[in-house]
Amino acid sequence: SFGLLTAAIIKGISEYSQQEQAVNSLTRAMVNNGIYSQELKKSYLEQADALSKVTLFGDEQIIQAQSAFSQQARGIQLTKENTKAILDFAQAQGIDAAQAAELVGKSVGTSTNALARYGIEVSSTASKSEKMAQVLEGLNNKFGGQAEAATSGLGSIQLLNKSKSF
């Protein structure tokens, strides 16, 4: 019916708007922290797309997480492995991806280990790159695979519903 079609169009426009806002926020964070390039932005968007297909997190949630990390970690780039570890942490703790990314970013980009209460050890004297490696190791040891594991069982139904473009 016309009502269903209208509702689907409005939902699509709303989702596009959220995605566009997330991408703009990511671009600003990358520019502000001196790591912006078309290639890196494309890489981040490809990471978000790939990870959204195997986790319960949507593209815009992952892009918001990348933005939150970039704002805190100043100059450190996220690999797909880093982004996945952040999503595993968020899933395991039941927090939103941007909040998890902010905690990881603070632990890497500042002298505060915001992950200490989660049992992740980070040396305050380490370089940002060394801190990122320590955080990645700690997150993978404690929470590795949680985001993808959430898609099994009832989560697989949520993943299927998320993948429907209606």
Secondary structure, DSSP 8 states (H G I E B T S, - for coil): -HHHHHHHHHHHHHHHHHHHHHHHHHHHHHHHTT---HHHHHHHHHHHHHHHTTSS--HHHHHHHHHHHHHHHSS----HHHHHHHHHHHHHHT--HHHHHHHHHHHHHSS--TTGGGT----TTS-HHHHHHHHHHHHHHHHTTHHHHTTSTHHHHHHHHHH---
